[in-house]
Amino acid sequence: MFEKSDEQLIAKALQGNKQAWVNLLKRYEKSIYNYGIRMTGKNEDALDLMQEVFISVYRNLATYRHEGSFKSWLFRIAHFRCIEFYRRKRPMEGLDDVPEIESEQIPNEQYIDSVKENKQLIQAMQRLPLAQKTVIELKFFGQFTFDEIAELTGMSANTAKSRMYGALEKLKTLMEVDYA
């Protein structure tokens, strides 16, 4: 049928409708998990980060002011939880347990290559400074504009652009050196 908007689900969730809360979680859990896996590099850490984000959203849902999109507000919370994560844990080492994405449309050999490239990209991203990794994540995977990234992170749009281009240069170098 018709899919309810975020605002409708939020209103119902605030009225105590548990199904609305579950539907809101389901709508964004994959995006937040993928954000977490790319930012932390480990499945367990991504799940922990996702849990912390949704607990924060649950506790603060009544304070959401509808000034921007719910997705932007959600990723702002994810950004701050990620900063807290790095303050507690520091960058991680390997990626032995990155989950593989299921796909029936990609032939086996191509699928294996795409999983390998995905792991290599995540490993290379782990070597970027947090500010650069955040901009890359939000721009390319979250598909936010530079103005939205600026709002989410508290940096200017020009700083976000600068960090993105610097990060892309580093990623290019890391991918060429490590995986050539």
N, C-alpha and C positions, 0 to 999 in steps of 0.2 A: 504494500500500500504506500502511503505517503510517509516519508521520513520526517520526524520532528526536528525542528531546528535546535541548536544548542540552547538558545534562550528558553524555549519551551521545556526542554529537559531539565534545565537548571531550575526553572520556576517550580516544576513538579517535584524535583528532588528536594528543594528547600521546604516544600510542603510535607515532606516525609515519604514520598513515593520512592520506594526502594528500586523498583524496576526502572524508573527514569534515571536513577543514579547508575545502575548497572549498564544501561544503554549508553550513557555518557562515557563511562569507563571503556566500554567495548569500542566505542568510536575512536578513541585516542590511544588505547593501550599499545597497539602495534607501533605507532609513530613514536611514542615515548620510549618504548623498549628499544627500537632501532636507534634513537638518539642516544640512549644509554650505552648500547653496545659500541657505537662508533666513538663515543666520548671516553669510555672506560676501557674498552678492549676485552672485557671478560663478561661471560654470560651471567655469573652470579652477581657481579657488581651492577650490571645493567638491570637485573631483576630487583636488586636492593634499591637502586636509584628510582626505578619505576614505582616501587612501593612507597618510598618516601615522598615522591611527587604527588601520588594520588591521596596519600594521607594528608598532605598539606592542602591539597585542593578541597578535600572533604571538610577539613577544619575551617577553611577560609572561604568556602563557597558563598556564604552570606555577604562577604565583603567585596565580591566581584561587582564592579560598578558599570559594566557594559559599555565602557568608554572605547574599547577596542574589541577585536574579536576574542572569543573565548580561547581559541587556539593560541593567539599571541600571549594571553594571560597565562595559559597553561605552560607554554614554553619558557616564559619568564620565570616561573616557579622552577621548572626543570633546570634552567640555567643556574639559578641560585643554589639549588640542591647539588648540582654538579660541582660548583665552586666549593661547597662544604665538603663534598666527597674528596676532592683533591687536597683540601686542607687536612683532612683526616688521614688519607691513605698514600698520597704521592703517586706518581705515575706507575703503572703496572708493567710487568715484563711481557711474557708471551701471550699467544692467542690460541692455545691448544683446544679450547672448548667453544670457539665461535660457532653458533648454530648455522647449519647450512639451510639455505632457502629452498623450499620445495618448488619444483616447476615441472609440469608435464609437457610444456610446450618446447622446451629447449632440449635438443638431442644430448645424449649422455656426455660425449666428448666436450661439446661446447659448455655444458653445464659445469663440468669439472673445472674447465678453464675459468669460467666466470666466478665460481666459488673461490678458486685460488687467487684470482685478481682481487676479489672482495677482501679476503684475508690479508693480502699484501697491502691494500689500501688502508685497512684498519690498523695494521701494524705501523705503517708509515705515519698515519695520523697520530698515533700514540707518541711519536717523537717530536711533534709540534708543541710549541708553548700553548697553554690552555686558551689564551685569548685568540690565537690564530685558529686553533682547532674548533673553537666555538663558532667563529664566523663561517668557516667552511661548512660546518654541520648545519647551521641555520640557513645559509644561503643555498647550498646545493641539495641538501636532504630535506630540510624543512620548507624550502622554497619561499623564504621570507625576503622582502625587499630590503635594501640597505637602510631605509628609514625605519622599518620595523625592527631590524637588527639593532639599530641605534637605540630605539625605545626599549627593547628587551634587555640590552646589556649596559645601558648607561653611557655608551661611547657615542661619538658623533658618526654620522653616516660616512664622512670622508675617512675617519679612522678605520671604520669597518671595511671600507674599500681597500685601504692601504694594507690592512692586516690580511685581507683575502688574497691580494696579489702577492704579498710576501709569502703567505702560506702555500700558494700554488707553486711558486718557484721552489720552495723547500720540498714540497711533495714530489715535484718533477725530478729534482735531484735525487731524493731518497729512492724513488721508484726506479730510476735509471741505474743508480749505483748498486742498490741491494738486489734488484730483481732482473738485471740484464742478462 
